[in-house]
Amino acid sequence: MEKRGPLQAEEMLEQIFYYMNQLVDEKEFAATVLLLTDLGRTLVNSERASFWYWDRNKHQYWTLAASDSERIVVPEETGIVGASIGNKETIVMNHPYEDDRFNPQVDKDTGYVTRSILCMPVTNARGEVIGAYQAINKLGENGDSVFDERDVRHLTMAAAFCGKTLESQLLYKESHEDPLTGLKNRRGCYSYFSDFVQPVIGRKSISVVISDIDFFKKINDTYGHNAGDAVLVHIADSLKSSVADSGEVVRWGGEEFVLLFTDCDEEMAARRAEEVRKRIEDSTCEFEGQQIKVTMSFGVKELAGGRSLDETIEYADARLYQAKTSGRNCVVFKDA
């Protein structure tokens, strides 16, 4: 990589304006964080840079964007990123091999040489740490590679943009996703339908399947609500793996789930639903040493004839009712 000297004030302004113009036009989250990561790398003139997210649920840190690298995942409270996030401090490390917090094993494995590190926590509007920005190997004049206070000031701006962008994405995800199962909720369903289904209506067959867990109240009464939550997660995972890339799975509410099948007519959707039903019937949810067996009932309706999504779900729900009143653990795709 060509060694770059420090940016002069006018050059820095040009770089900032360039990235800001790019960011104004960019709507996708992944592309936005790549731009922000490269902005930070440019402002501090580093060889590498990475933008990290703190996944509290999985107790991990992983990169939303990283130059010259695939996604990196590390355990919580480890590494320089862990020290920066855990202590909510900016770390400037210009002699990493002399610092106990630095793990040289990655360099040994890859042959890379880390000469300097600048790592800064990324916060939300409430000042809570949600991630970190890390720059590696300052590219200075005369071959030196030392981060200084000026780099800290410059990186603060990029980290602030990173924090705002990540917080917006997290808030959007929170409002569109069921926190227990990780599936889309109703709002997420409508957004998915608007963005990915409506544009292909008329060119592809779209079908809706609504389902619910048979005797779910009995599961809660028998095993407890924590076991009920485990069953919901078990079902959600089964539905996701069954649908894969052919559609979307939504937690509609309570123990009800909606499956949106794209490029799938009513009979084909019914066959897919039957495969899902059988798979769930044959599976077991294990919770605290207990093996819980469940079944599901399904109602299927193709989106056609100018019907809206809500109207189609109503038709499918009526067929689900038929399935529930005719013995449960079955798929209904024709009116009685």
N, C-alpha and C positions, 0 to 999 in steps of 0.2 A: 504494500500500500504506500502510496506517495505521501511523504511527510508534509504536513501543512503547518504553516506558521500561525500564530494567534491572529484572530480576526480583528481588524481595525474597526472603529466605531461605525464608519459608513458601510463597510462590508457586512457588519453584523446586522445593521438595519435592513440592508437588502435581503439578507437571509431570512430575517424575521418576516418581512413583507411577503417574501416568496412563499414561506410555509403558511402564513396566515391566509393568503389567497387560495392556496391548495385546500386548506381546511374548510374554508367557506363553501367550496364546491363539493366537498366530500361528505357523503351521508352515511356511509357504512362504518360501523364501529371498528372492525379489524383494520381497515385502511387508515382510519383516523389515528389509531394508536401507533401504527407504523410511521405515519408522518410525524407524530409528536416525539416518538423515540428518535427518529433521525434529526429532528429539530434540536433535541437536547444534545445529541452526539456532535452536531455541528457547532452549537454554541460553546461547548467546552473543548472542542477540537480533540475528540477522543477516537481511538481506534475501533472500539466496540461500545455498544450501549444496549441496555435491556430495561424493559418496563415490567414490573412484577405485580401480581395480584395476590393478596392474602386470602386464601380460601379457608375461612375459619371452620367450616363444616367438615372438611377433609383434613384439617390440620396440616396444610401444605402451603408453600409458596410456588407459584408457577408463572412463567413468562407469558404476558399478553403479546409481547413483541420482543425480539432479540435479533440484533444484527449478526449475520454470519452463523446463525444457529437455529436448529429446530426448537420446539418447545422444551424448556427445562423445568423439571419438577424437583423440589427438594423438601424435606420434612420441615415442619414448623420449628422455629427457634434454632435453626442451624445456619452456619455461614455468615458472611458479611451482611447479606440481606436480612437475615434473622436478627443480627445484632442491631441493625439500623431500625428495623420495625419494632423489635421488642423494647428497645430503649428510647425510641422516638428521637433518634439523633442522626445528624449528618456525620458520616465517617469519611475522613480523608486519610488515605493510607498510601504513602509514597514509597514504602519499603515493605511490601506485603509478606515476603519470606521471613521477615524478622518479627512478624506479628502473630501471636498464638491464635488469633481469630481467623486467620487465613488458612484454608485447607489446600495444600499444594498438589494433592493427588490428581485433580483434574488436569493440571498442567503436565504432570508426569505421564498421564495416560494419553494426552493429545499432542504433547510436544510444544504446546503454547507457552509463552513466557509472560507472566503478568508482572508489569513493572509498577503500576499505580492503579488505585481504585478510588472512585468518588461515589458514595452511595447515600441517597437521601430518601427519607420516608415521604410517601404521598398520602395526603389527608383529604377528608371530605369537608363539607361546609361546617360541620360541627367540631372540626379539629381531630377527629378520630382517624387513626392510621388505617388505610385500606390497601396499601401496597408500598412499593419502593421503586426508585429509579436508580440504576447503576451504570456508571461510565467506567470503562477500563482502558488503561494505557493512554495517558495524555500524549498528544503528538506536538511537542514543542519544537522550538528552534534549536539548532546545534545538537539535535539528538536527545535532548533532555526529555523527561516524561514526568513532570511534577505538577500535580493539581494544587491550586492555591485558592485564596479567598475570592478572587475574581471569578474563578470557575464555579465556586459555590453560589455566588450571586446570580450568575448566568443560568445555572441549572435550576435555581429556584423558580424561575419563570416557566421553564418547560415542565417541571414537576407540578406546578399549580395547574397548568392546562391539562396535564395527565389526570390529576385528581378530579377536576371538574368533569372531564369526559368519562372517566370510570364511574364516578358517582351517578351521572346521568344514566349510564348503561345499567348500573345496578338497580336504580330506582325503576327504570323501565322493565327490567327483568322481574323485579319484585311484584310489579303491578300486573304482569302478564303470566306469572308462573305460580303453580301451586307449591308451597314450600315443603310439604311433606313428601310428595312423589317426584317433584321436578318436572311434572308434565305442565303443559299449558293449561291455564284456567280459562274461564269463559271469555274474558277480555282477550287473552292470548289467542283463543280460537277464532274470534272475529277478526283479529288482526291478520292471522295466518290465512283465513279465508279470503280477506280482501286483497292481500299481497300475492298469494300463490294460486288460489283456486279460481276466483272470479275471472282473471285474465284468460283462462283456458276453457271456460264454460262455452259450449257449442263446438269445441274442437275435441274435447275428451269427455268420457263418461265419468260423472262424479257421483259417488254413493256415500250415504251417511249410515253409520251403525251406532245405535245407542244401546248400552248394556248396563246391567248392575249385578252386584254380588248377591246371590241367593242367601236368604236368612242371615243377613249381616248383623242384625240386632242380636241374634242368638249367639253369634261369635263373640260380640262384645260382652254379653251377659255371662257367657261361659268362661271365657279366657281373660277378660278385662280389656279396657280400651287401648292399652299399649299393644296388646296382641292384635287388636283391630287395626291399629296403625301399621303394624308389621304386615298384615294381610293386604292392606291397601298398597303398600310399597311393592310387595310381591306381585300383585296383580298388575300394577303399573309397569314393572319391569318386563313381565310376560307380554303385555300388550305392545310395548315399545319394540321388543325383539321380534314380535310376530308381524307388525306392520312394516318395520324397517324403513326403507326409502320409498315405499309405495303410498305414503300418506302421512297422517298425523294423528296422535292420540291426545285426548283432552280429558282432564278430570272435570266433569261437568258439575259435580257437586255431591257431597256425601260419598256414597258408594257407587255413584253413576259415572260412567265413562262414555265418551263419544269418540268414534273412529271415523276419520275422514279419509276415504279412499279415492285417489285420483286415478284417472284412466281405468275405471273399474265399473262395469254396469251392475245392475241389481243382483242378477244371478251369480255373477263372479264375486261380488261383495259378500253374498250369502255363503258361498263356498269358503271364502277367506274367514268369515266369522265362525263357521263350523270348525275350521282348523284351529282357530284361537280357542273356541269353547272346549274342544277335546284336549288341547294342550294344557289348559288350566285345570281341567278335570283330572288329568293324569299327574299334575304337579302337587307338591307339598310345600306349605309354608312352615318353616321351622322357627320357633320362637321360644327361647329360654327352655330348651329341652323338650318342648311340646311340638308335635307334628299336626298341623292344622290343614284339613282338606276343605276346599271350597269349590263351588260351581258358580257359573254365571248364565244369565239369560240375555238374549239379543233380539233386537228389532232392526230391520234393514229397510231402507228406502232410497231409491235413486233420486238425485236432484235433477228434475226435468220439468218440462211444461211451464217454464217461467216461474217456478216456485222459488221462494227465498230460502236461505239456509234455515231460518227459524221455522218456516212452514214444513220443510223437509224433516227437520228434527221432530216436529209434532207428529207427522205421519209415522216416523220410525218409532217414536215413543208409544204410539197406539199399538204397534206391532209388538213392542216389548211387553206391553200390558197383556197382550194375547199369550205371549210366551210364559209370563208369570202365572196366568190363570189356567194354563193348560199343562201344568206340571213342573215348570221351571227347567233349567239346565237344557235349553234348546234354542234354536234360531228360527225366527219367524220372518219371512219376507214376502208373504202373500196375505191379503186380507181374508179373514174368516168368512 
